[in-house]
Amino acid sequence: MNQGRIWCVVKPTIGLPLFLGTVLLISVTIHKTVLGSADWLGAFFAGG
């Protein structure tokens, strides 16, 4: 692991949840934006 020294600066108990929470927030935001702007999605779920 070539980035192992980052944990000398940031404790893993703080850094890992912060990193995973950021990834989750970005993922949910992107999915909400894409699914909210898809005009065909409602028709797809209705069987059309």
LOROLUM-14090 format. One record per atom (N, C-alpha, C, O, CB): x, y, z; atom name. Coordinates in Angstrom, 2 decimals, m for minus. Atoms other than C-alpha are relative to their C-alpha. Glycine has a CB too. Example, Ala and Ser with C-alpha at 12.3 -4.5 7.8 and 13.67 -1.06 7.14 Angstrom:
2
[[0.89, m1.19, 0.00], "N"]
[[12.30, m4.50, 7.80], "CA"]
[[0.90, 1.20, 0.00], "C"]
[[1.94, 1.18, 0.66], "O"]
[[m0.99, 0.03, 1.25], "CB"]
[[m0.82, m1.19, m0.06], "N"]
[[13.67, m1.06, 7.14], "CA"]
[[m0.77, 1.09, 0.73], "C"]
[[m0.26, 2.20, 0.90], "O"]
[[0.41, 0.46, m1.42], "CB"]
This chain:
48
[[0.85, m1.18, 0.00], "N"]
[[0.00, 0.00, 0.00], "CA"]
[[0.89, 1.24, 0.00], "C"]
[[1.52, 1.56, 1.01], "O"]
[[m0.96, 0.00, 1.22], "CB"]
[[m0.90, m1.14, 0.12], "N"]
[[1.84, 3.05, m1.23], "CA"]
[[m0.52, 1.26, 0.67], "C"]
[[0.23, 2.22, 0.82], "O"]
[[0.27, 0.28, m1.44], "CB"]
[[0.56, m1.16, m0.67], "N"]
[[m0.50, 5.50, 0.53], "CA"]
[[m0.17, m0.26, 1.50], "C"]
[[m0.97, 0.42, 2.15], "O"]
[[m1.34, 0.39, m0.63], "CB"]
[[0.15, 0.39, m1.40], "N"]
[[m0.11, 3.91, 3.97], "CA"]
[[0.37, 1.07, 0.99], "C"]
[[m0.11, 1.06, 2.13], "O"]
[[0.82, m1.20, 0.26], "CB"]
[[m0.44, m1.04, m0.94], "N"]
[[1.55, 6.95, 5.50], "CA"]
[[m1.09, 1.03, 0.30], "C"]
[[m0.93, 1.82, 1.22], "O"]
[[1.20, 0.71, m0.55], "CB"]
[[1.08, m0.95, m0.29], "N"]
[[m1.73, 8.93, 5.34], "CA"]
[[m0.55, m0.23, 1.41], "C"]
[[m1.01, 0.70, 2.05], "O"]
[[m1.14, m0.14, m1.05], "CB"]
[[0.54, 0.31, m1.31], "N"]
[[m2.76, 7.14, 8.53], "CA"]
[[0.91, 0.50, 1.12], "C"]
[[0.53, 0.43, 2.29], "O"]
[[m0.22, m1.49, 0.13], "CB"]
[[m0.83, m0.67, m0.99], "N"]
[[0.16, 8.80, 10.31], "CA"]
[[m0.52, 1.41, 0.28], "C"]
[[m0.24, 1.99, 1.32], "O"]
[[1.48, 0.05, m0.46], "CB"]
[[0.54, m1.35, m0.13], "N"]
[[m1.66, 12.10, 9.77], "CA"]
[[m1.45, m0.04, 0.46], "C"]
[[m1.85, 0.74, 1.33], "O"]
[[0.12, 0.75, m1.34], "CB"]
[[1.42, 0.12, m0.32], "N"]
[[m5.33, 11.03, 9.97], "CA"]
[[m0.24, m1.36, 0.63], "C"]
[[0.16, m2.39, 0.07], "O"]
[[m0.90, 0.20, m1.27], "CB"]
[[0.30, 1.27, m0.65], "N"]
[[m6.51, 8.38, 12.40], "CA"]
[[m1.01, m0.79, m0.83], "C"]
[[m1.96, m0.19, m1.34], "O"]
[[m0.53, 0.23, 1.45], "CB"]
[[0.94, 0.80, 0.78], "N"]
[[m8.30, 5.47, 10.64], "CA"]
[[m1.42, 0.04, 0.55], "C"]
[[m2.38, m0.11, m0.21], "O"]
[[0.48, m1.43, m0.04], "CB"]
[[1.35, m0.06, m0.57], "N"]
[[m11.23, 5.76, 13.06], "CA"]
[[m0.74, 1.25, m0.42], "C"]
[[m1.97, 1.30, m0.34], "O"]
[[0.08, m0.07, 1.52], "CB"]
[[0.61, m1.23, 0.50], "N"]
[[m11.86, 9.25, 11.70], "CA"]
[[m0.02, m0.01, m1.53], "C"]
[[m1.04, 0.34, m2.14], "O"]
[[0.75, 1.24, 0.52], "CB"]
[[m0.15, m0.08, 1.44], "N"]
[[m10.62, 8.94, 8.12], "CA"]
[[m0.87, m0.95, m0.80], "C"]
[[m1.46, m0.55, m1.81], "O"]
[[1.40, m0.25, m0.35], "CB"]
[[0.79, 0.98, 0.76], "N"]
[[m12.39, 5.77, 7.00], "CA"]
[[m1.49, 0.32, 0.00], "C"]
[[m2.09, 0.32, m1.08], "O"]
[[0.22, m1.38, 0.57], "CB"]
[[1.42, m0.38, 0.07], "N"]
[[m15.93, 6.75, 8.07], "CA"]
[[m0.23, 1.29, m0.78], "C"]
[[m1.25, 1.42, m1.46], "O"]
[[m0.55, 0.15, 1.39], "CB"]
[[0.13, m1.24, 0.75], "N"]
[[m15.37, 10.22, 6.63], "CA"]
[[0.09, m0.27, m1.50], "C"]
[[m0.70, 0.27, m2.28], "O"]
[[1.08, 1.01, 0.42], "CB"]
[[m0.17, 0.35, 1.41], "N"]
[[m14.16, 8.78, 3.32], "CA"]
[[m1.21, m0.77, m0.52], "C"]
[[m1.74, m0.44, m1.58], "O"]
[[1.27, m0.82, m0.20], "CB"]
[[1.14, 0.81, 0.45], "N"]
[[m16.95, 6.18, 3.08], "CA"]
[[m1.30, 0.81, 0.00], "C"]
[[m2.15, 0.63, m0.87], "O"]
[[m0.16, m1.23, 0.90], "CB"]
[[1.17, m0.87, m0.03], "N"]
[[m19.58, 8.74, 4.07], "CA"]
[[m0.03, 0.96, m1.18], "C"]
[[m1.09, 1.23, m1.74], "O"]
[[m0.05, 0.79, 1.29], "CB"]
[[m0.08, m0.89, 1.16], "N"]
[[m18.36, 11.09, 1.35], "CA"]
[[m0.34, m0.75, m1.28], "C"]
[[m1.06, m0.23, m2.13], "O"]
[[1.40, 0.61, m0.10], "CB"]
[[0.32, 0.82, 1.18], "N"]
[[m18.50, 8.31, m1.25], "CA"]
[[m1.49, m0.30, m0.06], "C"]
[[m2.09, m0.23, m1.13], "O"]
[[0.81, m1.32, 0.03], "CB"]
[[1.43, 0.27, m0.06], "N"]
[[m22.02, 7.42, m0.13], "CA"]
[[m0.82, 1.23, m0.39], "C"]
[[m1.77, 1.13, m1.17], "O"]
[[m0.40, m0.47, 1.40], "CB"]
[[0.72, m1.24, 0.31], "N"]
[[m23.19, 11.04, m0.31], "CA"]
[[0.09, 0.34, m1.49], "C"]
[[m0.90, 0.73, m2.10], "O"]
[[0.55, 1.15, 0.83], "CB"]
[[m0.16, m0.28, 1.43], "N"]
[[m21.76, 11.52, m3.81], "CA"]
[[m0.80, m0.99, m0.82], "C"]
[[m1.45, m0.60, m1.80], "O"]
[[1.49, m0.06, m0.39], "CB"]
[[0.72, 1.03, 0.74], "N"]
[[m23.26, 8.23, m5.00], "CA"]
[[m1.51, 0.24, 0.03], "C"]
[[m2.18, 0.14, m1.00], "O"]
[[0.32, m1.38, 0.56], "CB"]
[[1.44, m0.24, m0.12], "N"]
[[m26.74, 9.02, m3.68], "CA"]
[[m0.40, 1.25, m0.78], "C"]
[[m1.46, 1.27, m1.42], "O"]
[[m0.40, 0.15, 1.49], "CB"]
[[0.29, m1.23, 0.74], "N"]
[[m26.61, 12.52, m5.15], "CA"]
[[m0.03, m0.24, m1.51], "C"]
[[m0.92, 0.24, m2.20], "O"]
[[1.03, 1.08, 0.32], "CB"]
[[m0.04, 0.29, 1.43], "N"]
[[m25.63, 11.23, m8.59], "CA"]
[[m1.20, m0.85, m0.41], "C"]
[[m1.83, m0.57, m1.43], "O"]
[[1.30, m0.72, m0.37], "CB"]
[[1.14, 0.85, 0.33], "N"]
[[m28.29, 8.50, m8.55], "CA"]
[[m1.31, 0.79, 0.01], "C"]
[[m2.15, 0.62, m0.87], "O"]
[[m0.08, m1.17, 0.96], "CB"]
[[1.23, m0.80, m0.09], "N"]
[[m30.99, 10.95, m7.46], "CA"]
[[m0.12, 0.93, m1.20], "C"]
[[m1.21, 1.10, m1.75], "O"]
[[m0.02, 0.81, 1.30], "CB"]
[[0.01, m0.92, 1.14], "N"]
[[m30.02, 13.40, m10.19], "CA"]
[[m0.33, m0.74, m1.30], "C"]
[[m1.16, m0.28, m2.08], "O"]
[[1.34, 0.71, m0.12], "CB"]
[[0.23, 0.75, 1.24], "N"]
[[m29.93, 10.78, m12.95], "CA"]
[[m1.42, m0.54, m0.05], "C"]
[[m2.10, m0.42, m1.07], "O"]
[[1.01, m1.16, m0.12], "CB"]
[[1.35, 0.58, 0.00], "N"]
[[m33.15, 9.06, m11.91], "CA"]
[[m1.09, 1.07, m0.01], "C"]
[[m2.18, 0.83, m0.52], "O"]
[[m0.18, m0.91, 1.20], "CB"]
[[0.97, m1.09, 0.01], "N"]
[[m34.92, 12.37, m11.37], "CA"]
[[m0.16, 0.67, m1.35], "C"]
[[m1.21, 1.24, m1.65], "O"]
[[0.39, 1.02, 1.01], "CB"]
[[0.06, m0.65, 1.31], "N"]
[[m34.10, 13.62, m14.84], "CA"]
[[m0.37, m0.97, m1.12], "C"]
[[m0.46, m0.56, m2.27], "O"]
[[1.32, 0.65, m0.31], "CB"]
[[0.36, 0.98, 1.03], "N"]
[[m35.04, 10.40, m16.66], "CA"]
[[m1.52, 0.02, m0.21], "C"]
[[m2.28, m0.40, 0.66], "O"]
[[0.48, m1.44, 0.41], "CB"]
[[1.43, m0.11, 0.28], "N"]
[[m38.41, 11.03, m18.30], "CA"]
[[m0.66, m1.37, m0.18], "C"]
[[m1.85, m1.51, 0.08], "O"]
[[m0.22, 0.85, m1.25], "CB"]
[[0.53, 1.31, 0.31], "N"]
[[m38.86, 7.37, m19.24], "CA"]
[[m0.17, m0.88, 1.24], "C"]
[[m0.79, m1.94, 1.14], "O"]
[[0.90, m0.68, m0.98], "CB"]
[[m0.01, 0.87, m1.18], "N"]
[[m38.50, 6.02, m15.69], "CA"]
[[m1.40, m0.31, 0.51], "C"]
[[m1.69, m1.45, 0.85], "O"]
[[0.83, 0.63, 1.10], "CB"]
[[1.37, 0.23, m0.48], "N"]
[[m42.13, 6.49, m14.63], "CA"]
[[m0.76, m0.95, m0.90], "C"]
[[m1.46, m1.83, m0.41], "O"]
[[m0.76, 1.31, 0.10], "CB"]
[[0.65, 0.90, 0.94], "N"]
[[m43.40, 4.80, m17.78], "CA"]
[[0.57, m1.41, 0.10], "C"]
[[m0.16, m2.38, m0.06], "O"]
[[0.15, 0.52, m1.42], "CB"]
[[m0.61, 1.32, m0.14], "N"]
[[m40.94, 1.96, m17.29], "CA"]
[[m0.57, m0.74, 1.20], "C"]
[[m0.91, m1.92, 1.10], "O"]
[[1.52, 0.14, 0.14], "CB"]
[[0.55, 0.64, m1.20], "N"]
[[m42.17, 1.26, m13.76], "CA"]
[[m1.49, m0.28, m0.13], "C"]
[[m2.01, m1.19, 0.53], "O"]
[[0.26, 0.86, 1.22], "CB"]
[[1.42, 0.24, 0.22], "N"]
[[m45.76, 1.50, m14.94], "CA"]
[[m0.25, m1.10, m1.03], "C"]
[[m1.39, m1.48, m1.27], "O"]
[[m0.68, 1.28, m0.45], "CB"]
[[0.14, 1.09, 0.95], "N"]
[[m45.08, m1.18, m17.53], "CA"]
[[m0.13, 0.46, m1.43], "C"]
[[m0.46, m0.33, m2.31], "O"]
[[m1.17, m0.83, 0.35], "CB"]
[[0.17, m0.53, 1.36], "N"]
[[m45.13, 1.08, m20.57], "CA"]
[[1.24, m0.06, m0.85], "C"]
[[1.22, 0.35, m2.00], "O"]
[[m0.45, 1.40, 0.07], "CB"]
